[in-house]
């Protein structure tokens, strides 16, 4: 069970779950789009941006 964050009124764990679920869904749609030809394969070259966003979110939550 995720621990509750008292700074956000006890719903910090809920927001974390939604963030990571949304990231997983977006990755799934991107890969599906590339496989079905909806997206250009070069679009996947920007995956490091996703890591930067996740890392930035984690850093901001520590403070």
Steps between C-alpha positions, in 0.01 A plus 500: 500500500636843410564742781288810530659840456384740772595808293226428245222423742554126488445459126865508388504123449193530277665756274813287471295199393322706235825651371670166445184341359469786252865465399454125443188561289676765290796269438260225397316727256828625354630148440166389357494803272847422368414133445178582315661774291313790659821659632838531340765275661725804544249628758627236744844666494369749757454242779776658717271801546265269688779406741579868555135576580475211746830596665391864528172396659682286755741782585218750546311262728796466738483868600 
